[in-house]
């Protein structure tokens, strides 16, 4: 009887040690992926410094912000106690703050309000969601407030039902052009938003009025 208990205890300790080792390996993988993505971001930044064409430089900046959004995701994962779920409140706060810095936005000119409460997603859902936020916030920073116009950007991610979430990215800027169909546009950013929404099995809606509001509903994932 004592031998059985001892053997069981030894087996449990071996399992715990194995799980701990796998957890450390996963953290190391996320850490290395994050570092590699940061290197790519730095290379894009260095290369853009040699480009004189403003439009081409803007393309590099957009690409850099997309790479950084994925790097932040892996950074949050390897710093988290739970390697399977990402705290979207913390992640979106980091992502949005970085975009404001990247575009040289004065927080006294354009305010930021984030409402994300207790939303945790797996990486397969979180990465497309993060990229969508990246594109819509970047688009607002570039186009919604011309000539130093003051305003605010709002990001909300809340449960819509037991199985779905509602993401809203809105601003009170000059509004989305009436003659532009966001579902059929040559703009890479909006094409990405539509593609990523479809990847999530979600739906997207644009509300025009006192500014611009994108409403995206998608499943919570596993």
JOJO-V77579 format. One record per residue. N is the residue number from 0. OMEGA is omega in degrees with one decimal (NA if undefined). Layout:
# JOJO-V77579
n,omega
N,OMEGA
N,OMEGA
This chain:
# JOJO-V77579
n,omega
0,179.3
1,179.1
2,178.9
3,179.6
4,179.7
5,179.0
6,180.0
7,179.4
8,179.4
9,178.3
10,178.8
11,179.4
12,178.2
13,178.8
14,179.1
15,179.9
16,179.4
17,178.8
18,179.1
19,179.5
20,179.2
21,177.9
22,178.6
23,178.6
24,178.6
25,177.5
26,179.7
27,178.2
28,179.5
29,179.4
30,-179.1
31,176.9
32,178.5
33,180.0
34,179.0
35,177.8
36,177.1
37,176.5
38,177.4
39,178.8
40,179.6
41,178.0
42,177.3
43,179.3
44,179.6
45,-179.1
46,-177.5
47,-179.9
48,-179.2
49,-177.5
50,-178.7
51,-178.2
52,-176.4
53,-178.9
54,179.2
55,176.8
56,179.5
57,177.2
58,178.0
59,179.6
60,178.3
61,179.3
62,179.4
63,-178.9
64,177.4
65,178.4
66,-179.1
67,179.2
68,177.3
69,177.7
70,178.5
71,179.9
72,-179.5
73,176.2
74,178.9
75,-179.3
76,-176.3
77,175.8
78,-175.3
79,174.0
80,180.0
81,-176.6
82,-177.2
83,-175.9
84,179.9
85,176.3
86,-174.8
87,179.5
88,-179.9
89,-177.7
90,-178.3
91,176.5
92,178.8
93,-178.4
94,-177.5
95,179.4
96,178.9
97,178.8
98,178.3
99,178.7
100,-177.2
101,-178.8
102,175.8
103,-176.1
104,175.2
105,-177.3
106,175.9
107,179.0
108,178.7
109,179.7
110,179.8
111,177.5
112,-178.1
113,177.5
114,178.9
115,-175.5
116,169.8
117,176.7
118,179.3
119,-177.0
120,173.7
121,-171.9
122,-179.2
123,176.9
124,-174.9
125,-177.6
126,176.0
127,178.6
128,179.6
129,178.8
130,176.8
131,177.7
132,179.3
133,-177.4
134,-175.5
135,177.2
136,177.1
137,-179.7
138,178.9
139,-179.4
140,-177.0
141,-168.2
142,-170.7
143,-173.0
144,-178.8
145,173.0
146,175.6
147,178.7
148,179.0
149,179.1
150,-176.9
151,173.8
152,-179.7
153,175.9
154,179.9
155,174.6
156,-174.2
157,175.2
158,175.2
159,176.4
160,179.2
161,-174.5
162,-175.0
163,176.2
164,176.3
165,176.2
166,176.9
167,173.0
168,-174.3
169,174.9
170,178.1
171,-179.6
172,-172.2
173,177.1
174,-179.8
175,-178.1
176,-177.5
177,-175.5
178,-177.7
179,177.2
180,-174.1
181,179.0
182,-179.3
183,-177.4
184,178.3
185,-179.1
186,-176.6
187,-177.2
188,-179.1
189,174.7
190,176.9
191,179.8
192,179.4
193,-179.7
194,-178.8
195,176.1
196,177.4
197,178.3
198,178.5
199,-176.6
200,-174.3
201,176.2
202,-178.4
203,-178.6
204,176.7
205,176.3
206,176.5
207,179.6
208,176.4
209,-175.6
210,-177.2
211,178.6
212,173.5
213,179.5
214,-176.6
215,178.1
216,-179.8
217,-178.5
218,-178.3
219,-177.8
220,-176.8
221,NA
